[in-house]
Amino acid sequence: MNSLKVFAIFAFAVFFFACGNDNPPDGNYAQVPENEQSSASADPMADIRAKAIPEDDIYRRVSQSLVPLQEEYRNASGKIPGIGKVTVFVDEHLTVLIKNEVKGDVFETKFNLKNLQSEGSGMRLVPDLSPGEFPGLRIFTIDNKPLVETYKNGELISTDDYFEIFLPARENIERITPVMVQTIKIAHGEI
């Protein structure tokens, strides 16, 4: 094979993999894994030991803690206006990127877990008081600094001092609230 063909194949492969829909725009992000189904094993304790994450591996612990958030967003797709295909990413610096692809637009919310308040006073439930509203959870940044960035189609459209999650029903928010508390406390080294 001549070198021109090898180069063309290599260039096509790079282009093909660079255009994948689940890749975040920049940074060294990895997609939060889907929840793994446990295998039917004769020794359940051996399965638990095999899947255990070392306590000092903060990145993997955070990534695993965000699995329920990814699941809730996946289940909310089509049930709440403005939520399409949502993919949650996290990088080694504990920066979270939530990518929401809806009606031809791509919305991205970006924040570092270390910048979010880890105490309960830094979180507020958002009630669904009127028809058409959905319950939510608002998590504030430390010192209320505008460190949560929102992008539309790659363009920064806002910076806020809080991150919000809206889901179809209260039980979804009830499930995700302790998950977010745990994830933020892991990022802060508190658990």
HELIX and SHEET records of a PDB file:
HELIX    1   1 SER A    3  ALA A   18  1                                  16    
HELIX    2   2 PRO A   44  LYS A   51  1                                   8    
HELIX    3   3 ILE A   58  SER A   65  1                                   8    
HELIX    4   4 VAL A   67  ALA A   76  1                                  10    
HELIX    5   5 LEU A  113  ASN A  115  5                                   3    
HELIX    6   6 GLY A  120  GLY A  122  5                                   3    
HELIX    7   7 ILE A  142  ASN A  144  5                                   3    
HELIX    8   8 ARG A  170  ALA A  187  1                                  18    
SHEET    1   A 6 TYR A  29  GLN A  31  0                                        
SHEET    2   A 6 LYS A  85  ASP A  91 -1                                        
SHEET    3   A 6 THR A  95  VAL A 102 -1                                        
SHEET    4   A 6 ASP A 105  ASN A 112 -1                                        
SHEET    5   A 6 VAL A 148  LYS A 152 -1                                        
SHEET    6   A 6 GLU A 155  ASP A 160 -1                                        
SHEET    1   B 3 MET A 123  VAL A 126  0                                        
SHEET    2   B 3 GLY A 136  PHE A 140 -1                                        
SHEET    3   B 3 TYR A 162  PHE A 166 -1                                        
END                                                                             
